Amino acid sequence: MGSGMSEHYFNALEQKIDQLLTRVQQLEQENRQLRQQDAQLRDERAQLVQLNDQTRSKVEGMIQRLKALEQNS
């Protein structure tokens, strides 16, 4: 194996490593974005659950008042 060939081999290897490093950085960035989205969706879901509970208790309160009105009339 001549020096020219090994130099070519190492250049190719270096290029491949650079490509892999770039890909790893891309994946890390994507991963961060997905984690942020996931956290945001969890927050939104928690808010919706809370809103749902509040709405349910308001509706139940109205029903109780209506029942009380019916009994009083």
Chimera marker file (.cmm) of the C-alpha trace (Angstrom):
<marker_set name="trace">
<marker id="1" x="0.000" y="0.000" z="0.000" r="1" g="1" b="0" radius="0.5"/>
<marker id="2" x="1.707" y="3.211" z="-1.176" r="1" g="1" b="0" radius="0.5"/>
<marker id="3" x="1.618" y="6.483" z="0.728" r="1" g="1" b="0" radius="0.5"/>
<marker id="4" x="-0.745" y="8.014" z="-1.853" r="1" g="1" b="0" radius="0.5"/>
<marker id="5" x="-3.245" y="5.244" z="-1.295" r="1" g="1" b="0" radius="0.5"/>
<marker id="6" x="-3.131" y="5.424" z="2.509" r="1" g="1" b="0" radius="0.5"/>
<marker id="7" x="-3.501" y="9.213" z="2.322" r="1" g="1" b="0" radius="0.5"/>
<marker id="8" x="-6.583" y="8.795" z="0.147" r="1" g="1" b="0" radius="0.5"/>
<marker id="9" x="-7.909" y="6.189" z="2.586" r="1" g="1" b="0" radius="0.5"/>
<marker id="10" x="-7.451" y="8.494" z="5.577" r="1" g="1" b="0" radius="0.5"/>
<marker id="11" x="-9.038" y="11.445" z="3.748" r="1" g="1" b="0" radius="0.5"/>
<marker id="12" x="-12.060" y="9.310" z="2.936" r="1" g="1" b="0" radius="0.5"/>
<marker id="13" x="-12.211" y="8.128" z="6.533" r="1" g="1" b="0" radius="0.5"/>
<marker id="14" x="-11.971" y="11.701" z="7.813" r="1" g="1" b="0" radius="0.5"/>
<marker id="15" x="-14.810" y="12.748" z="5.509" r="1" g="1" b="0" radius="0.5"/>
<marker id="16" x="-16.937" y="9.860" z="6.736" r="1" g="1" b="0" radius="0.5"/>
<marker id="17" x="-16.270" y="10.825" z="10.367" r="1" g="1" b="0" radius="0.5"/>
<marker id="18" x="-17.207" y="14.450" z="9.634" r="1" g="1" b="0" radius="0.5"/>
<marker id="19" x="-20.477" y="13.275" z="8.056" r="1" g="1" b="0" radius="0.5"/>
<marker id="20" x="-21.234" y="11.122" z="11.081" r="1" g="1" b="0" radius="0.5"/>
<marker id="21" x="-20.504" y="13.973" z="13.501" r="1" g="1" b="0" radius="0.5"/>
<marker id="22" x="-22.784" y="16.284" z="11.523" r="1" g="1" b="0" radius="0.5"/>
<marker id="23" x="-25.525" y="13.635" z="11.595" r="1" g="1" b="0" radius="0.5"/>
<marker id="24" x="-25.123" y="13.157" z="15.351" r="1" g="1" b="0" radius="0.5"/>
<marker id="25" x="-25.489" y="16.920" z="15.882" r="1" g="1" b="0" radius="0.5"/>
<marker id="26" x="-28.627" y="16.960" z="13.713" r="1" g="1" b="0" radius="0.5"/>
<marker id="27" x="-30.123" y="14.078" z="15.691" r="1" g="1" b="0" radius="0.5"/>
<marker id="28" x="-29.310" y="15.739" z="19.020" r="1" g="1" b="0" radius="0.5"/>
<marker id="29" x="-31.021" y="18.924" z="17.858" r="1" g="1" b="0" radius="0.5"/>
<marker id="30" x="-34.079" y="16.979" z="16.646" r="1" g="1" b="0" radius="0.5"/>
<marker id="31" x="-34.154" y="15.119" z="19.946" r="1" g="1" b="0" radius="0.5"/>
<marker id="32" x="-34.105" y="18.406" z="21.897" r="1" g="1" b="0" radius="0.5"/>
<marker id="33" x="-36.951" y="19.783" z="19.780" r="1" g="1" b="0" radius="0.5"/>
<marker id="34" x="-39.001" y="16.622" z="20.269" r="1" g="1" b="0" radius="0.5"/>
<marker id="35" x="-38.455" y="16.744" z="24.036" r="1" g="1" b="0" radius="0.5"/>
<marker id="36" x="-39.622" y="20.371" z="24.076" r="1" g="1" b="0" radius="0.5"/>
<marker id="37" x="-42.703" y="19.488" z="22.017" r="1" g="1" b="0" radius="0.5"/>
<marker id="38" x="-43.408" y="16.564" z="24.335" r="1" g="1" b="0" radius="0.5"/>
<marker id="39" x="-43.176" y="18.799" z="27.426" r="1" g="1" b="0" radius="0.5"/>
<marker id="40" x="-45.453" y="21.363" z="25.760" r="1" g="1" b="0" radius="0.5"/>
<marker id="41" x="-48.035" y="18.711" z="24.872" r="1" g="1" b="0" radius="0.5"/>
<marker id="42" x="-47.964" y="17.345" z="28.422" r="1" g="1" b="0" radius="0.5"/>
<marker id="43" x="-48.576" y="20.864" z="29.774" r="1" g="1" b="0" radius="0.5"/>
<marker id="44" x="-51.450" y="21.415" z="27.346" r="1" g="1" b="0" radius="0.5"/>
<marker id="45" x="-52.960" y="18.069" z="28.273" r="1" g="1" b="0" radius="0.5"/>
<marker id="46" x="-52.724" y="18.878" z="31.990" r="1" g="1" b="0" radius="0.5"/>
<marker id="47" x="-54.458" y="22.215" z="31.350" r="1" g="1" b="0" radius="0.5"/>
<marker id="48" x="-57.231" y="20.496" z="29.386" r="1" g="1" b="0" radius="0.5"/>
<marker id="49" x="-57.749" y="17.910" z="32.124" r="1" g="1" b="0" radius="0.5"/>
<marker id="50" x="-57.966" y="20.715" z="34.689" r="1" g="1" b="0" radius="0.5"/>
<marker id="51" x="-60.409" y="22.675" z="32.514" r="1" g="1" b="0" radius="0.5"/>
<marker id="52" x="-62.468" y="19.528" z="32.019" r="1" g="1" b="0" radius="0.5"/>
<marker id="53" x="-62.646" y="18.963" z="35.789" r="1" g="1" b="0" radius="0.5"/>
<marker id="54" x="-63.652" y="22.588" z="36.395" r="1" g="1" b="0" radius="0.5"/>
<marker id="55" x="-66.348" y="22.390" z="33.732" r="1" g="1" b="0" radius="0.5"/>
<marker id="56" x="-67.657" y="19.115" z="35.134" r="1" g="1" b="0" radius="0.5"/>
<marker id="57" x="-67.953" y="20.503" z="38.648" r="1" g="1" b="0" radius="0.5"/>
<marker id="58" x="-69.697" y="23.661" z="37.340" r="1" g="1" b="0" radius="0.5"/>
<marker id="59" x="-72.200" y="21.548" z="35.422" r="1" g="1" b="0" radius="0.5"/>
<marker id="60" x="-72.748" y="19.304" z="38.449" r="1" g="1" b="0" radius="0.5"/>
<marker id="61" x="-73.333" y="22.431" z="40.563" r="1" g="1" b="0" radius="0.5"/>
<marker id="62" x="-75.939" y="23.684" z="38.070" r="1" g="1" b="0" radius="0.5"/>
<marker id="63" x="-77.692" y="20.312" z="38.083" r="1" g="1" b="0" radius="0.5"/>
<marker id="64" x="-77.782" y="20.350" z="41.894" r="1" g="1" b="0" radius="0.5"/>
<marker id="65" x="-79.310" y="23.857" z="41.857" r="1" g="1" b="0" radius="0.5"/>
<marker id="66" x="-81.902" y="22.797" z="39.270" r="1" g="1" b="0" radius="0.5"/>
<marker id="67" x="-82.821" y="19.754" z="41.365" r="1" g="1" b="0" radius="0.5"/>
<marker id="68" x="-83.159" y="21.990" z="44.415" r="1" g="1" b="0" radius="0.5"/>
<marker id="69" x="-85.448" y="24.362" z="42.468" r="1" g="1" b="0" radius="0.5"/>
<marker id="70" x="-87.588" y="21.416" z="41.345" r="1" g="1" b="0" radius="0.5"/>
<marker id="71" x="-87.930" y="20.169" z="44.910" r="1" g="1" b="0" radius="0.5"/>
<marker id="72" x="-88.840" y="23.622" z="46.211" r="1" g="1" b="0" radius="0.5"/>
<marker id="73" x="-91.544" y="24.298" z="43.609" r="1" g="1" b="0" radius="0.5"/>
<link id1="1" id2="2" r="1" g="1" b="0" radius="0.2"/>
<link id1="2" id2="3" r="1" g="1" b="0" radius="0.2"/>
<link id1="3" id2="4" r="1" g="1" b="0" radius="0.2"/>
<link id1="4" id2="5" r="1" g="1" b="0" radius="0.2"/>
<link id1="5" id2="6" r="1" g="1" b="0" radius="0.2"/>
<link id1="6" id2="7" r="1" g="1" b="0" radius="0.2"/>
<link id1="7" id2="8" r="1" g="1" b="0" radius="0.2"/>
<link id1="8" id2="9" r="1" g="1" b="0" radius="0.2"/>
<link id1="9" id2="10" r="1" g="1" b="0" radius="0.2"/>
<link id1="10" id2="11" r="1" g="1" b="0" radius="0.2"/>
<link id1="11" id2="12" r="1" g="1" b="0" radius="0.2"/>
<link id1="12" id2="13" r="1" g="1" b="0" radius="0.2"/>
<link id1="13" id2="14" r="1" g="1" b="0" radius="0.2"/>
<link id1="14" id2="15" r="1" g="1" b="0" radius="0.2"/>
<link id1="15" id2="16" r="1" g="1" b="0" radius="0.2"/>
<link id1="16" id2="17" r="1" g="1" b="0" radius="0.2"/>
<link id1="17" id2="18" r="1" g="1" b="0" radius="0.2"/>
<link id1="18" id2="19" r="1" g="1" b="0" radius="0.2"/>
<link id1="19" id2="20" r="1" g="1" b="0" radius="0.2"/>
<link id1="20" id2="21" r="1" g="1" b="0" radius="0.2"/>
<link id1="21" id2="22" r="1" g="1" b="0" radius="0.2"/>
<link id1="22" id2="23" r="1" g="1" b="0" radius="0.2"/>
<link id1="23" id2="24" r="1" g="1" b="0" radius="0.2"/>
<link id1="24" id2="25" r="1" g="1" b="0" radius="0.2"/>
<link id1="25" id2="26" r="1" g="1" b="0" radius="0.2"/>
<link id1="26" id2="27" r="1" g="1" b="0" radius="0.2"/>
<link id1="27" id2="28" r="1" g="1" b="0" radius="0.2"/>
<link id1="28" id2="29" r="1" g="1" b="0" radius="0.2"/>
<link id1="29" id2="30" r="1" g="1" b="0" radius="0.2"/>
<link id1="30" id2="31" r="1" g="1" b="0" radius="0.2"/>
<link id1="31" id2="32" r="1" g="1" b="0" radius="0.2"/>
<link id1="32" id2="33" r="1" g="1" b="0" radius="0.2"/>
<link id1="33" id2="34" r="1" g="1" b="0" radius="0.2"/>
<link id1="34" id2="35" r="1" g="1" b="0" radius="0.2"/>
<link id1="35" id2="36" r="1" g="1" b="0" radius="0.2"/>
<link id1="36" id2="37" r="1" g="1" b="0" radius="0.2"/>
<link id1="37" id2="38" r="1" g="1" b="0" radius="0.2"/>
<link id1="38" id2="39" r="1" g="1" b="0" radius="0.2"/>
<link id1="39" id2="40" r="1" g="1" b="0" radius="0.2"/>
<link id1="40" id2="41" r="1" g="1" b="0" radius="0.2"/>
<link id1="41" id2="42" r="1" g="1" b="0" radius="0.2"/>
<link id1="42" id2="43" r="1" g="1" b="0" radius="0.2"/>
<link id1="43" id2="44" r="1" g="1" b="0" radius="0.2"/>
<link id1="44" id2="45" r="1" g="1" b="0" radius="0.2"/>
<link id1="45" id2="46" r="1" g="1" b="0" radius="0.2"/>
<link id1="46" id2="47" r="1" g="1" b="0" radius="0.2"/>
<link id1="47" id2="48" r="1" g="1" b="0" radius="0.2"/>
<link id1="48" id2="49" r="1" g="1" b="0" radius="0.2"/>
<link id1="49" id2="50" r="1" g="1" b="0" radius="0.2"/>
<link id1="50" id2="51" r="1" g="1" b="0" radius="0.2"/>
<link id1="51" id2="52" r="1" g="1" b="0" radius="0.2"/>
<link id1="52" id2="53" r="1" g="1" b="0" radius="0.2"/>
<link id1="53" id2="54" r="1" g="1" b="0" radius="0.2"/>
<link id1="54" id2="55" r="1" g="1" b="0" radius="0.2"/>
<link id1="55" id2="56" r="1" g="1" b="0" radius="0.2"/>
<link id1="56" id2="57" r="1" g="1" b="0" radius="0.2"/>
<link id1="57" id2="58" r="1" g="1" b="0" radius="0.2"/>
<link id1="58" id2="59" r="1" g="1" b="0" radius="0.2"/>
<link id1="59" id2="60" r="1" g="1" b="0" radius="0.2"/>
<link id1="60" id2="61" r="1" g="1" b="0" radius="0.2"/>
<link id1="61" id2="62" r="1" g="1" b="0" radius="0.2"/>
<link id1="62" id2="63" r="1" g="1" b="0" radius="0.2"/>
<link id1="63" id2="64" r="1" g="1" b="0" radius="0.2"/>
<link id1="64" id2="65" r="1" g="1" b="0" radius="0.2"/>
<link id1="65" id2="66" r="1" g="1" b="0" radius="0.2"/>
<link id1="66" id2="67" r="1" g="1" b="0" radius="0.2"/>
<link id1="67" id2="68" r="1" g="1" b="0" radius="0.2"/>
<link id1="68" id2="69" r="1" g="1" b="0" radius="0.2"/>
<link id1="69" id2="70" r="1" g="1" b="0" radius="0.2"/>
<link id1="70" id2="71" r="1" g="1" b="0" radius="0.2"/>
<link id1="71" id2="72" r="1" g="1" b="0" radius="0.2"/>
<link id1="72" id2="73" r="1" g="1" b="0" radius="0.2"/>
</marker_set>
